[in-house]
Amino acid sequence: MGFQRTNGELYCESIPLTAIAAKYGTPTYIYSRTELIKQFSKFDKAFKENPHLICFAVKANPSLAILNQFARLGSGFDIVSGGELQRVLASGGQAGKTVFSGVGKTETEIRLALTHGILCFNVESSEELSRINAIAFSMQKTAPVSLRVNPDVDAKTHPHISTGLKSSKFGVPWKEAVNLYKEASGMRGIRLVGMDCHIGSQLTDPAPIAEAASRIIKLVDILHTEGIELDHIDFGGGIGIRYGNESPVTPDEYVHMLLAKMGRHTQKILIEPGRALVGNAGVLLARIEYLKKGEDRRFAIIDAAMNDLMRPALYDAWHTIEPVIMHRGIPVEEYDVVGPVCETGDFLGKNRPLSVRPGDLVTILSAGAYGMSMSSNYNSRPRAAEVMVDGDVCHLIRSRETFDDLIRGELIVE
Ligand SMILES: *Cc1c(COP(=O)(O)O)cnc(C)c1O
């Protein structure tokens, strides 16, 4: 395990979290390298000899050190912006293993992706298809394209992270997909290479994932009868993780389900996991500034806030919060764990029984995905440091921001 207790004290691999706080301060994101590798390998090994490419969803955690680690394991990448493409390249990842998703690709981003030779564009509309065709044609290139089909299944997850319903902005409607493929097959700037879907995030129930996979494969068969052959099928990401008492589908079960659905189909399988690769490989370490007794509740005010980890404020997400050192003899009280930001929504957890004192270190678990990547400078708070632990070595992978970082690029008007 990446994080475990020895004599009541929390460690990342062989390093006590107290040592990390002493050296790098708080709040700090801590990642276990062993855990990152382990998660990737679980997916990778489950495919056995079947042709596949795991495309890590960069938005879940775009730190260069993390992208570099996945690149070294042979990973591809799923990006949603030109900035993410540049991060992949800067980290040592390959454009040729990168798929480009997202509903709003700009002309500049499309040119950048074509210049670097990405694996494919995951196209989300006929309008985008026309734009890519025109740009590719003008650059005397053919753009590799996959259409993101909206399979219209209910992913049964939080509405804000559900993307596969008819009502969502993502993808090409199921009913229009065949026609759009036929249209695309006649475009001189387009080369059809795949089909993709992505129905939502933090999916724990395998049924909607399986249903979406069936629908996509059925559509690939229909295209075959129309004489359109594809190189790959991309089943997207969205595999859930355990934050509390969830029991999500395991990487093994997930991959076996996909292989079973594929049957005799020979296309390469792509998947785009984000959270499942990094979520439980990271924690946010913070320190308690004050314990405050309100009229009808107690608050543990810590030095991390919604700007560091937005998920609780944004969609009421639940993260386990634990003291780094388990004390004996301090009464357990129920606390709302909050940050210093001036918003009522600034909380990391509510009604948490904790046995803590002011000055104690606490960890917010399962913070490796959509933690640092969603952080901001709200309230002029410098963003946290990030470290990666590898056995008994702790590497700083991103320095804590300074005041100079905060005001960089700003100008005062005379
Ligand atoms: C966000 C996203 C992913 C990754 O989602 P996870 O839930 O982190 O696995 C994959 N593909 C696309 C298109 C996405 O938008």
The ligand as an ORCA input file, in Angstrom:
! r2SCAN-3c Opt
* xyz 0 1
  C     -12.516     13.378    -17.613
  C     -12.398     12.445    -18.753
  C     -11.765     11.205    -18.591
  C     -11.248     10.702    -17.262
  O     -12.266     10.516    -16.334
  P     -11.959      9.738    -14.958
  O     -13.261      9.731    -14.288
  O     -10.957     10.537    -14.225
  O     -11.462      8.386    -15.314
  C     -11.604     10.393    -19.699
  N     -12.074     10.775    -20.915
  C     -12.701     11.963    -21.109
  C     -13.187     12.307    -22.452
  C     -12.889     12.824    -20.030
  O     -13.524     13.983    -20.220
*
